[in-house]
Amino acid sequence: MSENLAARADVTIQGAVSQVWDALVNADKIKQYMFGATVVSDWKVGSPIVWKGQWNGKSFEDKGRILDIEEGKLLRYSHFSPLSGAPDRPENYHTVTIRMDGTDGAVHVELSQDNNPNEKAREESRRNWSAMLAGLKKTVETPV
């Protein structure tokens, strides 16, 4: 696997930096755009992060660790999904990096996921992350 096979996606969201950040770390909001997954973490460097839910009719429990966090700017975590079929070993984890840039009014969000095993997996990851970011945008921009 290679960092060169990184999946990338981005979106510009109309809203405040604080709104976008809240949607990235608030479990209730994450569930709205991340395929219904329940996310558990205390959002501190070194802490675990767990995603639970259903994907294509199968239950899943993905896991990882918070690697870096800068409120309103950066969220980086490791990620492993048993649904991948790969053994739970360090070389089978992805690193997901989410960067925010902008001012209140327009926030650009860039996401990358490294360590995809091949082009097909990278493209599937890109599609999934693009859908997730579109949902994030809708969650932030849709008034409650």
C-alpha positions, 0 to 999 in steps of 0.5 A: 500500500502506498501514501501515493494512493491517497483518496482526496475530496473537498467541498466549500461550505457556506457557514461559520468555521465554528459550525463546520467544526462542530459538525465534524466532532458532534456525534449527533451531527456526524450521524446525519451525514456519515451514513448513519454511523454512531461515532464515539470519541473524546476528541483528544490526541491519542484517544480512540475513535469508534464508528458503529453502524450498518453499511450495505446491510452489514453491521460494522464497528470501525476503529482508530485513534485521534492523531492530531487535532487543532480546533477549527483547522485540522482533524487527523485520525487513523482508521481501520474497518474489519469490513475491508477483509484485511487483518487488524495490523498497523499496515492496514490502517488508513490515515484520514486528514481533514483540513479546514481553511476559510473565514466565517461565510465560506469554509473550504474543507479538504479530506485525504485518506492514505494507504489505499491498496489499489486504484479501485479502492482509492476511487471507491474511497474518494466517492464515499468521502465526496458523498460524506462531504456533501452531507456535511455541507448539507448538515451545516447549510440547512437551517434547523 
